[in-house]
């Protein structure tokens, strides 16, 4: 049910993003960068819960679309800092309203208390799955 709901969110999101030349995969990185600009690729990967290889590819495509710039960190030259371009920054005002609309459509007719319970349950499920993943990763290292 979660996967089906996610796919329907994703379909509507894509409908609103594509006329502006923004791929759905870019959205997750843009959201992070609108909140905190000038972060490492590793930070973006961790925050979006996407593999580092995929993040590198997505950031490269975003740079090609002139949404972000990449430069080596001044202190640690191994790190790549990702920053929004003016074009990437300007998209926030144009797109955030569409996302609010999608959320309004999704939550229509659902009581606030039910939404709060749903959020708590999904957070707990996500935390449980993350903890299990960490244990599996630690087991592979040991």
Backbone bond lengths (Angstrom), bond angles and torsions (degrees), N, CA, C in turn:
res aa  C-N    CA-C-N  psi(-1)  N-CA   C-N-CA  omega(-1)  CA-C   N-CA-C  phi
1 X - - - 1.450 - - 1.534 110.33 -
2 X 1.336 115.73 -38.55 1.468 119.16 179.05 1.521 109.76 -65.05
3 X 1.320 116.61 -43.47 1.463 120.67 -179.71 1.537 110.18 -62.56
4 X 1.323 117.41 -43.80 1.463 121.01 180.00 1.531 110.26 -61.68
5 X 1.317 116.22 -44.58 1.464 120.85 179.53 1.536 110.19 -62.99
6 X 1.326 116.31 -43.84 1.467 120.34 179.23 1.528 110.72 -59.91
7 X 1.323 116.58 -43.73 1.460 119.86 -178.93 1.537 111.10 -63.05
8 X 1.319 116.67 -34.99 1.464 119.57 179.06 1.526 111.62 -73.12
9 X 1.329 116.89 -37.80 1.463 120.00 171.90 1.523 109.08 -59.04
10 X 1.323 115.26 -47.77 1.458 122.17 -176.47 1.530 111.28 -60.88
11 X 1.321 117.01 -40.55 1.469 120.99 179.58 1.530 111.13 -62.74
12 X 1.331 117.00 -44.99 1.464 120.19 178.66 1.526 111.25 -67.33
13 X 1.322 115.88 -41.04 1.468 120.07 178.33 1.522 110.09 -59.14
14 X 1.315 116.81 -46.54 1.460 121.60 179.47 1.530 111.14 -59.87
15 X 1.321 116.86 -38.29 1.466 121.55 178.64 1.526 111.01 -58.08
16 X 1.334 116.99 -40.42 1.461 121.06 -178.34 1.530 112.99 -83.33
17 X 1.325 117.25 -29.11 1.461 120.45 -177.45 1.527 112.93 -80.20
18 X 1.321 116.48 -41.21 1.467 119.99 -171.14 1.533 114.61 -59.00
19 X 1.334 120.65 -37.42 1.471 118.03 177.78 1.532 113.14 -62.80
20 X 1.309 116.87 -18.95 1.464 120.88 178.91 1.524 111.61 -98.80
21 X 1.329 116.16 9.61 1.459 120.97 177.12 1.514 113.97 73.44
22 X 1.327 116.94 21.24 1.467 121.22 -178.17 1.521 108.45 -106.42
23 X 1.319 115.86 123.69 1.455 120.61 176.30 1.526 109.44 -75.92
24 X 1.316 115.37 148.91 1.461 120.11 -178.95 1.525 111.16 -57.27
25 X 1.322 117.15 -39.45 1.463 120.77 179.59 1.522 113.18 -61.60
26 X 1.335 117.22 -27.76 1.465 120.82 178.12 1.521 111.37 -68.20
27 X 1.332 116.01 -31.11 1.458 121.60 -173.03 1.517 112.31 -52.15
28 X 1.315 116.67 -47.14 1.470 121.30 -174.22 1.527 111.22 -62.37
29 X 1.317 116.89 -37.50 1.468 120.94 178.09 1.527 111.45 -74.88
30 X 1.329 116.01 -39.52 1.470 119.45 177.57 1.522 110.60 -58.97
31 X 1.344 116.45 -44.05 1.476 120.15 -179.62 1.522 111.06 -57.84
32 X 1.320 116.40 -43.96 1.466 120.01 179.08 1.518 109.91 -64.37
33 X 1.322 117.06 -45.64 1.464 120.88 -177.29 1.522 112.63 -68.93
34 X 1.316 118.90 -29.51 1.461 120.45 175.62 1.523 110.79 -68.30
35 X 1.307 116.16 -28.90 1.464 120.46 177.75 1.524 110.88 -83.08
36 X 1.319 116.25 -40.70 1.466 121.09 -177.44 1.527 108.84 -145.59
37 X 1.287 116.12 99.76 1.459 122.54 -177.55 1.529 110.01 -84.66
38 X 1.329 115.92 154.97 1.458 120.72 175.31 1.518 113.05 75.12
39 X 1.324 116.35 51.87 1.464 121.54 -178.44 1.522 110.10 -116.85
40 X 1.315 115.69 168.04 1.457 120.13 179.90 1.524 110.95 -77.79
41 X 1.321 115.13 158.11 1.459 120.29 174.79 1.524 109.69 -60.31
42 X 1.328 117.57 -36.59 1.468 122.15 178.71 1.526 109.74 -61.75
43 X 1.322 117.14 -44.48 1.467 121.34 177.79 1.530 110.17 -58.99
44 X 1.335 116.74 -45.55 1.465 120.60 179.29 1.525 110.83 -61.34
45 X 1.310 116.75 -42.91 1.458 121.29 178.68 1.522 111.07 -61.32
46 X 1.321 116.37 -47.60 1.470 121.24 -179.77 1.525 111.47 -64.42
47 X 1.310 117.06 -43.27 1.459 121.67 -175.69 1.526 112.05 -69.45
48 X 1.318 116.90 -37.10 1.461 120.50 -179.96 1.521 112.00 -87.99
49 X 1.325 116.62 -8.30 1.465 122.13 -178.31 1.529 110.94 60.12
50 X 1.332 114.87 44.47 1.457 122.82 179.21 1.526 107.26 -122.37
51 X 1.330 117.38 145.26 1.459 120.66 -178.28 1.532 110.85 -58.31
52 X 1.321 115.26 151.99 1.471 119.36 -178.86 1.522 111.45 -63.15
53 X 1.328 118.14 -36.52 1.471 120.57 178.63 1.521 111.35 -62.50
54 X 1.321 116.53 -43.23 1.458 120.45 178.60 1.522 110.43 -65.99
55 X 1.326 116.64 -40.66 1.464 120.59 178.97 1.523 110.56 -61.30
56 X 1.316 117.75 -43.70 1.466 121.08 178.89 1.533 110.08 -58.22
57 X 1.336 116.53 -45.32 1.472 120.73 179.52 1.525 111.78 -63.91
58 X 1.319 116.27 -43.87 1.463 120.08 -178.86 1.525 111.37 -66.25
59 X 1.322 116.59 -42.10 1.468 119.77 179.52 1.528 110.60 -65.33
60 X 1.333 117.01 -37.20 1.464 120.30 176.54 1.533 110.26 -61.92
61 X 1.335 116.33 -43.39 1.468 120.18 178.76 1.527 110.83 -66.29
62 X 1.323 116.73 -37.49 1.466 120.31 177.87 1.524 111.00 -67.05
63 X 1.323 117.20 -36.35 1.469 120.87 176.84 1.522 109.92 -66.06
64 X 1.335 116.47 -40.81 1.466 120.92 178.04 1.532 110.87 -63.01
65 X 1.336 116.79 -32.92 1.465 121.66 177.87 1.529 111.96 -84.05
66 X 1.328 117.24 5.50 1.463 123.81 179.23 1.535 112.98 61.47
67 X 1.338 116.40 35.77 1.461 120.96 176.07 1.520 111.78 -97.24
68 X 1.334 116.61 -27.29 1.461 121.57 -179.48 1.519 110.11 -140.62
69 X 1.323 114.46 162.21 1.457 121.31 169.97 1.523 107.66 -119.19
70 X 1.325 116.10 155.65 1.458 122.05 176.62 1.523 108.12 -126.45
71 X 1.327 114.81 136.39 1.459 118.29 174.48 1.516 109.14 -150.03
72 X 1.311 115.33 153.69 1.460 120.27 178.68 1.520 110.13 -68.35
73 X 1.318 115.42 142.16 1.457 122.06 177.56 1.527 109.31 -63.72
74 X 1.330 117.50 139.25 1.460 121.78 -179.36 1.529 111.99 -66.06
75 X 1.319 116.93 -33.02 1.466 121.51 -176.90 1.524 111.53 -87.67
76 X 1.323 116.84 -50.61 1.462 122.22 -178.70 1.520 108.36 -116.65
77 X 1.311 117.03 98.41 1.460 122.92 -173.24 1.531 113.39 -63.41
78 X 1.338 117.68 -12.48 1.469 120.68 177.08 1.518 111.35 -76.67
79 X 1.311 117.70 -22.22 1.458 122.10 -177.04 1.526 110.66 -88.10
80 X 1.325 114.74 142.31 1.461 121.38 176.20 1.528 108.00 -108.23
81 X 1.323 115.82 125.38 1.462 121.68 179.02 1.525 108.50 -96.60
82 X 1.317 115.72 130.36 1.468 122.45 -179.80 1.522 108.26 -108.37
83 X 1.328 115.28 127.92 1.470 121.18 179.83 1.518 109.39 -131.87
84 X 1.316 115.23 149.19 1.459 120.75 177.42 1.519 111.20 -73.37
85 X 1.311 115.70 143.70 1.463 121.23 169.21 1.529 107.28 -84.35
86 X 1.317 116.39 173.62 1.464 119.35 175.35 1.525 110.44 -59.07
87 X 1.325 116.42 -38.91 1.466 120.98 178.36 1.536 110.45 -62.32
88 X 1.321 117.06 -43.40 1.463 120.93 178.56 1.516 112.51 -64.87
89 X 1.328 116.18 -39.40 1.469 120.87 177.95 1.524 111.12 -65.55
90 X 1.329 116.69 -41.82 1.465 121.81 -176.31 1.532 111.74 -64.97
91 X 1.315 117.55 -25.94 1.461 120.02 -179.29 1.523 112.80 -64.97
92 X 1.319 117.38 -27.00 1.460 119.79 -177.56 1.528 111.06 -56.10
93 X 1.315 116.64 -51.29 1.468 120.35 -178.83 1.528 111.90 -63.20
94 X 1.325 116.43 -33.55 1.460 120.26 -178.08 1.527 113.22 -77.48
95 X 1.332 117.14 -28.13 1.464 119.98 -172.01 1.519 115.19 -105.41
96 X 1.313 118.30 -28.21 1.459 120.52 -172.16 1.533 111.51 -62.13
97 X 1.315 117.80 -32.97 1.465 120.78 178.07 1.522 112.27 -63.85
98 X 1.327 116.37 -37.06 1.465 120.07 177.74 1.525 111.07 -64.75
99 X 1.308 115.88 -39.13 1.463 120.14 -179.42 1.525 110.26 -68.66
100 X 1.312 116.31 -38.78 1.468 119.26 175.80 1.524 109.72 -61.74
101 X 1.316 116.58 -40.51 1.468 120.26 178.02 1.524 110.86 -62.42
102 X 1.321 117.57 -45.44 1.469 120.97 178.76 1.530 110.11 -58.51
103 X 1.320 116.63 -44.16 1.466 120.10 178.62 1.526 111.63 -64.71
104 X 1.326 117.13 -38.47 1.462 120.53 177.40 1.531 110.80 -63.45
105 X 1.326 116.16 -42.41 1.464 120.48 178.11 1.535 109.60 -62.76
106 X 1.321 116.52 -45.25 1.466 121.35 -177.12 1.532 112.48 -63.77
107 X 1.315 116.76 -34.28 1.469 119.95 -174.95 1.525 113.37 -98.80
108 X 1.319 116.80 4.36 1.468 121.60 -178.97 1.533 110.30 -56.55
109 X 1.327 115.44 128.82 1.453 121.02 176.36 1.518 115.21 77.55
110 X 1.320 117.03 7.24 1.467 120.77 179.00 1.524 108.48 -106.64
111 X 1.307 116.03 126.40 1.455 122.65 -178.73 1.541 110.68 -62.63
112 X 1.320 116.24 143.33 1.469 122.14 -179.38 1.535 111.62 -55.38
113 X 1.330 116.40 -40.42 1.467 120.14 179.73 1.529 110.64 -62.95
114 X 1.330 117.39 -38.42 1.466 120.68 177.76 1.529 110.99 -66.03
115 X 1.321 115.76 -40.17 1.466 119.58 177.99 1.529 110.85 -64.27
116 X 1.329 117.10 -39.16 1.466 120.70 178.15 1.521 111.16 -63.67
117 X 1.343 116.89 -42.69 1.469 120.64 177.64 1.523 109.80 -63.31
118 X 1.315 116.41 -45.02 1.466 120.87 179.01 1.529 110.95 -57.88
119 X 1.323 116.87 -45.76 1.470 121.20 -179.84 1.525 110.87 -62.18
120 X 1.332 117.02 -42.58 1.470 119.93 178.92 1.524 111.56 -64.42
121 X 1.327 116.69 -43.13 1.467 120.65 -179.88 1.529 110.36 -64.78
122 X 1.319 117.44 -46.05 1.468 120.22 179.72 1.523 111.52 -64.39
123 X 1.320 117.60 -38.05 1.463 120.62 176.57 1.516 110.50 -62.86
124 X 1.320 116.94 -44.97 1.456 120.69 179.82 1.533 110.64 -63.77
125 X 1.329 117.29 -42.81 1.460 120.93 177.82 1.530 110.53 -60.60
126 X 1.320 116.19 -45.37 1.463 120.70 179.31 1.519 111.16 -61.81
127 X 1.335 117.09 -44.00 1.463 121.05 178.20 1.525 111.33 -62.19
128 X 1.339 117.14 -41.86 1.464 120.94 178.47 1.526 111.33 -61.79
129 X 1.319 116.10 -44.11 1.457 120.45 179.78 1.525 111.29 -66.30
130 X 1.325 116.46 -39.47 1.473 120.28 177.89 1.526 110.83 -64.01
131 X 1.321 117.03 -41.47 1.467 120.75 179.34 1.527 110.46 -63.95
132 X 1.317 116.56 -41.88 1.474 120.06 178.04 1.520 110.55 -63.11
133 X 1.323 116.65 -41.85 1.459 121.44 178.46 1.532 110.35 -60.68
134 X 1.319 116.09 -44.84 1.470 120.31 178.68 1.524 111.00 -60.09
135 X 1.317 116.91 -42.85 1.463 120.62 179.10 1.528 110.17 -62.63
136 X 1.314 117.19 -42.84 1.465 120.54 178.62 1.537 110.96 -63.38
137 X 1.329 116.05 -40.71 1.457 120.12 179.20 1.527 110.98 -65.36
138 X 1.319 116.69 -41.30 1.464 121.16 178.54 1.527 110.63 -64.61
139 X 1.330 116.35 -38.13 1.473 121.15 178.26 1.510 111.78 -63.30
140 X 1.328 117.58 -34.09 1.465 121.26 179.12 1.518 111.50 -73.14
141 X 1.326 116.65 -28.91 1.463 120.97 -179.70 1.532 111.72 -78.03
142 X 1.336 115.51 -28.72 1.458 120.32 -173.58 1.468 115.66 -87.16
